Amino acid sequence: MGTCKVCGAAHASCGPRTTTVPVDLRIESQEHNDMALKKYVVRVGRHNVETVMKLTPDEAKRLGAKEHQTPANKARQPKNKSRTATEK
């Protein structure tokens, strides 16, 4: 292999400098303590499929999403498997 034409290191090939940025450096760190995530209904894709996503209020406003309404679950009555005195 020889030496690198860029840095002169033995048995290496660094190549020219690059303009790419690692993915980790592009991620913006945000404090999520003051930004609570809520569920929103978002239309996605070219077929406008509705899906539920957790977003910040700013992201939801930007995407034009509406807040997801969770259905109220009715408390189920437990089935009484024991017999009463009149059924015996």
Protein Blocks (a to p, Z undefined) as FASTA:
>chain_A
ZZafklopahiaebpadfbdcfklmpccddfklmccddddddedjkopacdddddfklmm
mnopacdddddddddddddfbdcfklZZ
